[in-house]
């Protein structure tokens, strides 16, 4: 279930519900409801999660494949320099 994968992703990243929510522009309660299965994520939320955390959208939606998108060394260097 996507809600279980969301929780697993958050824990893998070492983020609290509040921290994850801040990074994608939603509140702690929204993350809690997504993880519990009470709410389903919007298309916008799924895309934000994937782009913000470099998550494989197929994995998030279906559980197939790897959790994270593998990035080239050049992409990693570019991101690092952008963070500086």
Residue frames as qw, qx, qy, qz and C-alpha x, y, z in Angstrom:
[[0.000, 0.889, 0.458, 0.000, 0.00, 0.00, 0.00],
 [0.365, 0.666, -0.041, 0.649, 1.22, 3.49, -0.84],
 [0.434, -0.832, 0.075, -0.337, 0.65, 4.68, 2.73],
 [0.883, -0.397, 0.138, 0.207, 3.08, 2.05, 4.03],
 [0.720, 0.322, 0.097, 0.607, 5.67, 3.02, 1.42],
 [0.018, 0.847, -0.011, 0.531, 5.33, 6.69, 2.41],
 [0.659, -0.727, 0.152, -0.117, 6.03, 5.81, 6.02],
 [0.904, -0.092, 0.169, 0.381, 8.95, 3.59, 5.04],
 [0.498, 0.624, 0.060, 0.600, 10.36, 6.39, 2.87],
 [0.235, -0.880, 0.086, -0.405, 10.10, 8.92, 5.68],
 [0.798, -0.562, 0.209, 0.050, 11.81, 6.60, 8.14],
 [0.842, 0.198, 0.144, 0.481, 14.54, 5.74, 5.61],
 [0.301, 0.716, 0.004, 0.630, 15.20, 9.47, 5.20],
 [0.464, -0.208, -0.536, 0.674, 15.28, 9.90, 8.98],
 [0.115, -0.303, -0.076, -0.943, 12.58, 12.58, 8.94],
 [0.194, 0.312, 0.719, -0.591, 9.75, 13.27, 11.36],
 [0.266, 0.657, 0.688, 0.156, 6.28, 13.74, 9.91],
 [0.028, -0.924, -0.142, 0.353, 6.66, 17.47, 10.55],
 [0.281, -0.560, 0.499, 0.599, 10.04, 17.65, 8.77],
 [0.342, 0.195, 0.802, 0.450, 8.79, 15.73, 5.75],
 [0.167, 0.805, 0.568, -0.048, 5.69, 17.89, 5.56],
 [0.115, -0.847, 0.075, 0.513, 7.71, 21.11, 5.64],
 [0.324, -0.320, 0.650, 0.608, 9.87, 19.92, 2.75],
 [0.138, 0.308, 0.791, 0.511, 6.84, 19.37, 0.52],
 [0.161, -0.176, -0.067, -0.969, 4.66, 22.17, 1.85],
 [0.631, -0.440, -0.487, -0.414, 2.08, 20.28, 3.91],
 [0.433, -0.625, 0.391, -0.518, 1.46, 19.93, 7.62],
 [0.090, -0.284, 0.926, -0.233, 2.33, 17.12, 10.00],
 [0.617, 0.196, 0.559, -0.519, -1.34, 16.12, 10.15],
 [0.706, 0.534, -0.216, -0.412, -1.44, 15.65, 6.38],
 [0.324, 0.468, -0.822, 0.010, 1.57, 13.33, 6.49],
 [0.317, -0.103, 0.832, -0.444, 0.02, 11.42, 9.38],
 [0.710, 0.346, 0.317, -0.525, -3.25, 10.95, 7.45],
 [0.620, 0.556, -0.481, -0.275, -1.37, 9.82, 4.33],
 [0.144, 0.389, -0.893, 0.172, 0.66, 7.28, 6.31],
 [0.426, 0.036, 0.756, -0.496, -2.39, 5.92, 8.10],
 [0.087, 0.228, 0.868, 0.433, -4.27, 5.52, 4.83],
 [0.137, 0.637, 0.558, -0.514, -6.98, 7.93, 5.97],
 [0.374, 0.816, -0.042, -0.438, -6.20, 10.18, 2.97],
 [0.817, 0.255, 0.331, 0.398, -4.72, 9.38, -0.42],
 [0.301, -0.487, 0.187, 0.798, -2.04, 11.69, -1.82],
 [0.510, 0.783, 0.110, -0.338, -2.96, 14.00, -4.67],
 [0.811, 0.462, 0.081, 0.348, -1.06, 13.78, -7.95],
 [0.130, 0.883, -0.228, 0.390, 0.71, 17.00, -6.95],
 [0.604, -0.666, 0.404, -0.170, 1.80, 15.50, -3.62],
 [0.944, 0.028, 0.273, 0.185, 3.11, 12.32, -5.28],
 [0.627, 0.653, -0.012, 0.425, 5.14, 14.39, -7.76],
 [0.147, -0.878, 0.293, -0.349, 6.47, 16.65, -4.99],
 [0.806, -0.460, 0.372, -0.023, 7.58, 13.65, -2.94],
 [0.899, 0.247, 0.213, 0.294, 9.30, 12.10, -5.95],
 [0.457, 0.746, -0.081, 0.477, 11.14, 15.25, -7.01],
 [0.317, -0.847, 0.274, -0.327, 12.00, 16.48, -3.51],
 [0.680, -0.500, 0.529, -0.083, 13.37, 13.17, -2.27],
 [0.246, 0.507, -0.754, -0.338, 14.57, 11.64, -5.58],
 [0.581, 0.015, 0.758, -0.296, 12.02, 8.82, -5.23],
 [0.030, -0.006, -0.857, -0.515, 11.14, 6.38, -7.99],
 [0.529, 0.016, 0.047, -0.847, 7.48, 7.14, -8.78],
 [0.716, 0.024, -0.624, -0.312, 6.81, 3.55, -9.84],
 [0.396, -0.017, -0.803, 0.444, 8.07, 2.30, -6.48],
 [0.176, 0.021, 0.426, -0.887, 5.95, 4.82, -4.59],
 [0.635, 0.073, -0.138, -0.757, 2.79, 3.93, -6.50],
 [0.883, 0.080, -0.354, -0.298, 3.22, 0.16, -6.91],
 [0.735, -0.544, 0.405, -0.022, 6.13, -1.01, -4.78],
 [0.908, 0.286, 0.164, 0.260, 8.03, -2.20, -7.87],
 [0.525, 0.663, -0.162, 0.508, 11.65, -1.29, -8.45],
 [0.517, -0.042, -0.427, 0.741, 14.04, 0.62, -6.22],
 [0.195, -0.787, -0.456, 0.367, 12.94, 3.25, -3.70],
 [0.095, -0.803, 0.121, 0.575, 15.29, 5.90, -5.02],
 [0.697, 0.715, -0.001, 0.047, 16.26, 6.95, -8.53],
 [0.769, -0.239, 0.169, 0.568, 19.90, 6.26, -9.19],
 [0.198, 0.970, -0.030, -0.139, 21.68, 9.49, -10.07],
 [0.779, 0.430, -0.146, 0.433, 24.89, 9.85, -12.04],
 [0.605, -0.322, -0.190, 0.703, 28.03, 11.20, -10.41],
 [0.180, 0.250, 0.197, 0.931, 27.65, 14.43, -12.42],
 [0.390, -0.651, -0.425, -0.493, 24.08, 14.90, -11.15],
 [0.682, -0.569, -0.357, 0.289, 25.29, 14.39, -7.58],
 [0.491, -0.113, -0.033, 0.863, 28.09, 16.94, -8.02],
 [0.033, -0.441, -0.325, -0.836, 25.73, 19.48, -9.62],
 [0.537, -0.685, -0.430, -0.240, 23.25, 19.09, -6.76],
 [0.678, -0.425, -0.265, 0.537, 26.02, 19.41, -4.19],
 [0.332, 0.064, 0.085, 0.937, 27.34, 22.60, -5.77],
 [0.231, -0.572, -0.416, -0.668, 23.81, 23.97, -5.98],
 [0.628, -0.645, -0.429, 0.073, 23.41, 23.39, -2.24],
 [0.555, -0.212, -0.156, 0.789, 26.54, 25.42, -1.53]]
